[in-house]
Amino acid sequence: SIKQPDSIPPEYPLLLDTPIENLRNRLILLHSFSEIFSCALRMFSLEATSQGHKVTCSLRHTLVMSHKETAFKKVVQATMIRDRQHGPILELNRMFSSQARGTKDWSRTIFAQACSMLINVSSESFLLPHRAWKVRFVGESVDDVGGGYSESIAEMCEELQSGVLPLFILTPNGRVDNGVNRDCYLFNPAATSPEETNMFRFLGILMGISVRTGSPLALDIAPPMWKLLVGLPLSIDDMIEIDKDYMAGINFFRDLPNKEEEFDAIDMPFSTPGAAGQEVPLSSTYHRINLANRDQYVQSALDYRLHEFDFQVQAVVEGLAKVIPVPLLSLFTGEELRTMVCGHPDIPLDMLKSVAVYKGVEYNSPLVQWFWEILEIFSPSERSLFLRFVWGRTRLPRNIADFRGRDFVLQVLDKYQPPDHYMPESYTCFFLLKMPRYSSKEILTEKLRYAINFCKSIDTDDYARITRDEGIGDGEDSDIELGSQ
């Protein structure tokens, strides 16, 4: 569907002199061509060296996203395994992972634990439409019907970006607080050990599972990494997006006057800082930069920086290939793949409202109105915390279809007396939030904020009593986030 953009696109002035009728006809032609091409994809060989691959690569910026994504999903659906509810059962120890925080012992993290159990599992286990594995948290009475699975992935995303794992580094722009993408991460080019390579492969598996199941990952990976994953080479502009100061330094050497004394005064080694900050020698022949080798230095430095992530990218792509048809990624831009894997970091409340159902309360009651007004004023991070509290995820699916029929249930119960003395409860497996009938918007705000920030543990100590008394789950297992006091 086409809707009015939130802001005026920068390309808009370029179209002002083009008649509306011409624009409309071009749009119709573009959609028609995209549909025809997407339907004819099976006629092309998409091997990396084939002519078909070159054609799709040349058209990836032209084809309409909805049509090529439809073609992609048809292939994914055709390879879906539907005769089981979940993949392997993982026993994950969150007590170990909590001990790893603040240390360099990444082997205890949830990510590393899951990687060691899954990296050699056959690809069939990852071709499911919903849960690729079932979780048992050691020492916790969690019966996973989806909430534990979602929670495990949310914790892995947090670990990847917390510094406890060696796979990601903050962009150089972020480290010096200059330029764009300061809050984004790069693959760590120094992570090359066999264990780290397997973890990059597992990251690719996670990304593939996200695409296959429509469950976004909360990862803030810099745009150039996504370009590399779809097979596009990096450019100077991409380098500026992650390391503005580096390009300023390269330009400084390139533009120095052709005087030997200028280089003698600088006296710089024939090496370059990598994305992680380490100094990398560029030649076994030259040791210092001088007028004669200046051009070779600039070219060697750029060649290194534009390709320093190739090893890590290849490992991630190997993981992706276990879950999704990697040759079809030649249809997409890096930004489009990012959206397929990570969705949108903002929580669109209109989408959440569209899948909401209410029990024990009318949709137009004051309590429901207060609830949505509170979510409106929540910050993006608070909305993510709320979603994790009620569903074990930090991002919504990209579209209604990816909810797979799952409704957000808001239930109000009168058994909590006096209501203002109780906290909300969530059942992450059922995307269910239970609330007392609070007396004011202020009380609801206070209780909800407390719950999403401090009631994050999943447990089922009272599961048997709750299911017996209230019929939750109809005999299935459940994950419950208890926030009552």
Disulfide bonds with the S-S distance in Angstrom:
none
